């Protein structure tokens, strides 16, 4: 069956990709799970490139952890269009969403307003954890650049970066609340094995949370915790 699927993809893939590319680097309105997702030209389309949707699906199914004295808090790092932050907000968490791309910040704010989740989603501009404040988070989500290298423009920054994942992994342990969970989306097209090794080298436990196999790519949502955390 997999052979037939791959053969069909080879035949239909070029046509499908040409159609999908008409929704890239353009102002488009996507939909996902009842949400309207406006995508600005300089922001990665989370539906066309699948990774944003795959992570958002995992986030939407989370049971919010108990937090003494208040609502559980989540951080969506590299929020892009904001689709992950919206999924977390609908799951009952208070969300801080950050992105280094100012167009992504504008896009995520629009989508929080568009879906009437702006009271639960606080979108901030900045690099990784820098805009997030000092208090740790119960849930942290990250859909990182899959490839190493200097991005050519704002849109390309969603695909590639230099040292981004290493800096994220180094700071992640201090940003997770006791019993907290990070969900990190990685692709087998990128340096997935090395990125998981970087997380383990930071003293964190890494396990498969969810996995989606497509004809031309495998996307895995990795669960990252402090050792011994349930």
C-alpha positions as CSV (number, residue, x, y, z in Angstrom):
1,X,0.0,0.0,0.0
2,X,2.8,2.4,0.8
3,X,4.3,1.7,-2.6
4,X,1.1,2.7,-4.2
5,X,0.8,5.9,-2.1
6,X,4.4,6.9,-3.0
7,X,3.7,6.2,-6.7
8,X,0.6,8.3,-6.7
9,X,2.4,11.1,-5.0
10,X,5.1,11.1,-7.6
11,X,2.5,11.4,-10.3
12,X,0.2,14.0,-8.6
13,X,2.9,15.7,-6.5
14,X,4.1,18.3,-9.0
15,X,0.6,19.5,-9.8
16,X,-0.4,19.6,-6.2
17,X,2.8,21.6,-5.3
18,X,2.1,24.1,-8.0
19,X,-1.4,24.7,-6.6
20,X,-0.1,25.0,-3.1
21,X,2.6,27.5,-4.0
22,X,-0.1,29.9,-5.1
23,X,-0.9,30.2,-1.3
24,X,2.8,31.0,-0.3
25,X,4.2,34.5,0.1
26,X,0.8,35.9,-0.5
27,X,-2.0,37.3,1.6
28,X,-4.4,34.3,2.1
29,X,-7.1,33.2,4.5
30,X,-6.8,29.5,5.7
31,X,-9.1,27.6,7.9
32,X,-8.2,24.9,10.5
33,X,-10.5,23.2,13.0
34,X,-13.0,26.0,12.9
35,X,-10.4,28.7,13.2
36,X,-9.8,31.4,10.5
37,X,-6.0,31.8,10.0
38,X,-4.9,34.9,8.0
39,X,-1.4,34.5,6.6
40,X,0.6,37.5,5.7
41,X,3.1,37.3,2.8
42,X,6.2,37.3,5.0
43,X,4.8,34.6,7.3
44,X,5.1,30.8,6.8
45,X,1.7,29.3,5.8
46,X,1.0,26.6,8.5
47,X,-1.5,24.8,6.4
48,X,0.5,24.6,3.1
49,X,3.7,23.4,4.9
50,X,1.8,21.2,7.4
51,X,4.1,21.6,10.3
52,X,2.1,24.3,12.0
53,X,-1.1,22.3,11.7
54,X,0.6,19.1,13.0
55,X,1.8,20.9,16.1
56,X,-1.5,22.7,16.6
57,X,-3.3,19.4,16.5
58,X,-1.1,18.0,19.3
59,X,-1.5,21.2,21.3
60,X,-5.3,21.2,21.0
61,X,-5.5,17.7,22.6
62,X,-3.5,18.6,25.7
63,X,-5.2,18.4,29.1
64,X,-4.2,21.7,30.8
65,X,-1.9,20.9,33.8
66,X,-3.1,21.9,37.2
67,X,-1.5,25.2,38.4
68,X,-1.8,26.2,42.0
69,X,-3.2,29.7,42.3
70,X,-4.2,30.3,38.7
71,X,-4.7,29.3,35.1
72,X,-1.9,27.3,33.5
73,X,0.5,29.3,31.4
74,X,1.8,28.4,27.9
75,X,4.5,29.8,25.7
76,X,4.4,29.5,21.9
77,X,8.0,30.2,20.7
78,X,8.2,31.2,17.0
79,X,4.5,31.5,16.8
80,X,4.3,32.5,13.1
81,X,0.7,32.9,12.2
82,X,-0.3,32.1,15.8
83,X,-2.0,28.8,15.0
84,X,-0.3,27.0,17.9
85,X,-1.1,29.8,20.3
86,X,-4.8,29.7,19.3
87,X,-4.9,25.9,19.9
88,X,-3.4,26.4,23.3
89,X,-5.8,29.2,24.2
90,X,-8.8,27.0,23.2
91,X,-7.4,24.2,25.4
92,X,-7.8,26.5,28.4
93,X,-4.3,28.0,28.9
94,X,-3.1,31.6,29.1
95,X,-0.7,32.0,26.3
96,X,2.3,34.2,25.6
97,X,3.3,34.0,21.9
98,X,6.6,35.3,20.6
99,X,8.3,35.7,17.3
100,X,11.4,37.5,16.0
101,X,9.6,38.3,12.8
102,X,7.6,41.6,13.2
103,X,5.2,40.5,10.4
104,X,4.5,37.2,12.3
105,X,3.8,39.2,15.4
106,X,1.3,41.4,13.5
107,X,-0.2,38.2,11.9
108,X,-0.6,36.4,15.2
109,X,-2.3,39.4,16.8
110,X,-4.7,39.7,13.9
111,X,-5.6,36.0,14.2
112,X,-6.1,36.2,18.0
113,X,-8.6,39.1,17.4
114,X,-10.2,37.4,14.4
115,X,-11.0,34.3,16.4
116,X,-11.9,36.2,19.6
117,X,-9.1,34.7,21.6
118,X,-7.1,38.0,22.1
119,X,-7.9,38.0,25.9
120,X,-6.0,34.7,26.3
121,X,-3.2,35.3,23.8
122,X,-0.5,37.9,24.5
123,X,1.7,38.3,21.3
124,X,5.2,39.8,21.8
125,X,8.1,40.5,19.5
126,X,11.6,39.2,20.3
127,X,14.1,36.4,20.1
128,X,13.2,33.0,21.6
129,X,12.6,33.4,25.4
130,X,13.7,37.1,25.7
131,X,10.2,38.7,25.6
132,X,8.6,36.0,27.8
133,X,9.5,37.3,31.2
134,X,11.0,35.4,34.1
135,X,8.1,33.2,35.3
136,X,8.3,29.6,34.0
137,X,5.6,28.0,31.9
138,X,3.6,24.9,32.2
139,X,3.6,24.2,28.5
140,X,6.1,25.4,25.9
141,X,5.6,24.9,22.1
142,X,8.2,25.3,19.5
143,X,8.1,24.7,15.7
144,X,11.8,25.6,15.0
145,X,13.7,26.2,11.8
146,X,14.5,22.8,10.4
147,X,17.7,23.8,8.6
148,X,20.9,25.5,9.5
149,X,22.1,28.7,7.8
150,X,21.4,32.4,7.4
151,X,17.9,33.2,6.3
152,X,17.5,35.2,3.1
153,X,14.5,37.2,4.3
154,X,11.7,37.2,7.0
155,X,9.8,34.3,5.4
156,X,13.0,32.2,5.1
157,X,13.7,32.7,8.9
158,X,10.9,30.2,9.6
159,X,13.0,27.5,7.7
160,X,16.6,28.2,8.6
161,X,18.7,29.8,11.3
162,X,22.1,29.7,12.9
163,X,22.3,28.3,16.4
164,X,18.6,28.9,17.1
165,X,17.8,25.4,18.3
166,X,20.9,25.1,20.5
167,X,20.0,28.4,22.2
168,X,16.4,27.2,22.7
169,X,17.6,23.9,24.2
170,X,20.1,25.6,26.6
171,X,17.5,27.9,28.1
172,X,14.5,25.5,28.0
173,X,15.2,23.7,31.4
174,X,14.9,26.9,33.4
175,X,11.8,27.9,31.5
176,X,9.7,24.8,32.2
177,X,7.7,24.9,35.5
178,X,7.9,21.8,37.7
179,X,6.0,19.0,35.9
180,X,5.9,21.1,32.8
181,X,5.9,19.9,29.2
182,X,7.5,21.2,26.0
183,X,6.2,20.0,22.6
184,X,8.8,20.4,19.9
185,X,7.9,19.7,16.2
186,X,10.8,18.3,14.1
187,X,11.0,17.0,10.5
188,X,13.1,14.1,9.2
189,X,14.1,16.5,6.4
190,X,16.1,18.5,9.0
191,X,18.7,17.6,11.6
192,X,16.2,15.7,13.8
193,X,18.6,13.3,15.4
194,X,21.0,16.0,16.3
195,X,18.3,18.3,17.6
196,X,17.0,15.6,19.9
197,X,20.5,14.9,21.1
198,X,20.9,18.7,21.9
199,X,17.8,18.5,24.1
200,X,19.1,15.4,25.9
201,X,22.5,17.1,26.4
202,X,20.6,19.9,28.2
203,X,19.5,17.4,30.8
204,X,15.9,16.8,29.4
205,X,14.0,13.7,28.7
206,X,12.8,13.3,25.1
207,X,10.1,11.0,23.8
208,X,7.7,10.7,20.9
209,X,4.4,12.5,21.6
210,X,2.8,12.1,18.2
211,X,4.0,11.3,14.7
212,X,2.6,11.9,11.2
213,X,4.0,10.2,8.1
214,X,3.4,11.8,4.7
215,X,4.5,10.4,1.4
216,X,7.5,12.8,1.3
217,X,8.1,13.7,4.9
218,X,7.8,12.5,8.5
219,X,6.8,15.1,11.2
220,X,7.3,14.2,14.8
221,X,6.0,16.1,17.9
222,X,8.5,15.4,20.6
223,X,7.6,15.6,24.3
224,X,10.3,17.2,26.4
225,X,10.4,17.1,30.2
226,X,12.6,17.4,33.2
227,X,13.9,14.0,34.2
228,X,11.4,12.2,36.4
229,X,8.6,14.5,35.6
230,X,5.2,12.9,35.0
